[in-house]
């Protein structure tokens, strides 16, 4: 019975952790992607360069969000369990509080290893690749078509006739 209870607890915590991590990372990624629009507009880079540069910044965002998502998701799940009196079910079936703490320590250790691998191996490689894409990209001179602070109307002399009484 303890395995079933812990399985539900693990799935709830892990599912909410993944949802929190993905949703917050995507929100921050979109905000940063809007800031990187200067790559296309001012520098005259291609769309492929823009999309690959913004996608390669996603591991950096995830590595920064990971501990906060862990803390928020596990606090939320424990608070929800406490509110629904589901923790009483744990205690009634003989689950010790130390076993819950051990579960969090094990999951925290796994997260520590993931965070270390992410920040020491994956993020530097993705940032280096993103910078190399910017360095090797060609300029696409869109300035001939788009003029800053100038609106080209297709109908220049449009007059509106009104009835005068």
C-alpha positions in Angstrom: 0.0 0.0 0.0 2.9 2.4 0.7 4.2 1.9 -2.8 0.8 3.0 -4.3 0.7 6.0 -2.0 4.3 7.0 -2.9 3.6 6.4 -6.6 0.7 8.8 -6.5 2.8 11.3 -4.5 5.7 11.0 -7.0 3.5 11.4 -10.0 1.7 14.4 -8.6 5.0 16.1 -7.6 6.8 15.3 -10.9 3.8 16.2 -13.1 3.4 19.6 -11.5 7.1 20.1 -11.5 7.3 19.5 -15.3 4.2 21.7 -15.9 5.7 24.5 -13.8 9.1 24.3 -15.4 7.8 24.2 -19.0 5.2 27.0 -18.6 7.5 29.4 -16.8 10.4 28.7 -19.2 8.2 29.3 -22.2 6.9 32.6 -20.8 10.5 33.8 -20.1 11.6 32.5 -23.5 8.9 34.5 -25.3 9.9 37.7 -23.5 13.5 37.2 -24.4 12.6 36.3 -28.0 10.9 39.6 -28.3 14.0 41.3 -27.1 16.1 39.5 -29.7 14.0 40.9 -32.6 16.7 43.5 -33.0 18.7 40.7 -34.6 16.3 40.8 -37.5 15.3 44.4 -37.6 18.4 46.4 -36.9 21.2 44.0 -37.8 19.5 42.6 -40.9 19.8 38.9 -40.1 17.8 36.1 -41.5 14.8 34.5 -39.7 16.6 31.2 -39.4 19.3 32.9 -37.4 16.7 34.5 -35.1 14.9 31.3 -34.4 18.0 29.2 -33.9 19.5 31.8 -31.6 16.4 32.1 -29.5 16.0 28.3 -29.3 19.6 27.8 -28.3 19.0 30.2 -25.3 16.3 27.9 -23.9 18.7 25.7 -22.0 20.0 28.7 -20.2 16.5 29.8 -19.2 15.6 26.3 -18.0 18.8 26.0 -15.9 17.9 29.3 -14.1 14.3 28.3 -13.6 14.9 24.7 -12.4 15.4 25.3 -8.6 12.5 27.8 -8.4 10.1 25.4 -10.2 11.2 22.6 -7.9 10.5 24.6 -4.8 7.2 26.0 -6.0 5.9 22.7 -7.3 6.7 20.7 -4.2 5.4 23.4 -1.9 2.2 23.5 -3.9 1.7 19.8 -3.9 2.3 19.5 -0.1 0.0 22.4 0.6 -2.7 20.8 -1.6 -2.3 17.5 0.2 -2.5 19.2 3.5 -5.7 21.1 2.4 -7.4 18.0 1.2 -6.3 16.0 4.3 -4.4 13.6 2.1 -1.3 13.7 4.4 -3.5 12.1 7.1 -3.9 9.1 4.8 -0.1 8.9 4.6 0.2 8.9 8.4 -2.7 6.4 8.8 -1.1 3.9 6.5 2.1 4.0 8.5 4.2 6.3 6.3 6.8 8.0 8.4 7.6 11.7 8.1 11.2 10.8 7.7 10.4 8.8 4.6 8.8 11.8 3.0 11.9 13.9 3.9 14.1 11.2 2.4 12.0 11.3 -0.8 12.6 15.1 -1.1 16.3 14.6 -0.4 16.6 12.0 -3.1 14.7 14.1 -5.6 16.8 17.2 -4.6 20.0 15.2 -5.2 18.8 14.1 -8.6 17.9 17.7 -9.4 21.4 18.8 -8.2 23.0 16.5 -10.6 20.7 17.6 -13.5 21.4 21.2 -12.7 25.2 20.7 -12.6 25.2 18.8 -15.9 23.0 21.5 -17.4 25.0 24.5 -16.3 28.5 23.0 -16.8 28.0 21.1 -20.1 24.8 21.9 -22.0 24.4 25.6 -21.4 27.9 26.6 -22.4 27.8 24.5 -25.6 24.4 25.9 -26.6 25.5 29.5 -25.9 28.7 28.9 -27.9 26.7 27.5 -30.8 24.3 30.4 -30.7 27.1 32.9 -30.8 28.8 31.0 -33.7 25.5 31.1 -35.6 25.4 34.9 -35.2 29.1 35.3 -36.2 28.8 33.2 -39.3 25.4 34.5 -40.5 25.2 36.8 -43.5 23.4 40.2 -43.5 20.2 40.3 -45.3 19.7 43.9 -46.3 16.0 44.5 -45.7 16.7 48.2 -45.2 15.9 48.9 -48.9 12.3 47.8 -48.3 11.7 48.9 -44.7 12.5 52.5 -43.8 12.6 53.5 -40.1 9.8 56.0 -39.1 8.5 56.2 -42.6 5.1 54.8 -43.7 4.6 54.2 -47.4 0.9 54.4 -48.1 -0.3 52.7 -51.3 -3.0 55.3 -51.8 -1.3 58.7 -51.6 -4.0 61.1 -52.4 -7.1 59.8 -50.8 -9.7 62.4 -50.3 -12.9 62.0 -48.5 -15.9 63.6 -49.9 -18.5 64.8 -47.5 -21.8 66.3 -48.2 -22.1 69.9 -47.4 -25.5 71.2 -46.4 
